[in-house]
């Protein structure tokens, strides 16, 4: 499995910078990622807070465990 480069908190921070007015191209260049990755993150984490992202991660982990049991 590929190692994640950014944590959920960092992703939400980058998206918050964009909402504050930073341009997508500038953020992508600064963080070393593609615009496609940025828009995938925006689709998944857009409008979330850090606590909501942590809750989402725990729910995804629980669902994966349930699926393995079946």
Protein Blocks (a to p, Z undefined) as FASTA:
>chain_A
ZZdfbdfklmmmmmmmmmnopafklmmmmnopafklmmmmmmmmgoiafklmmmmmmmmm
mmmmmmmmZZ
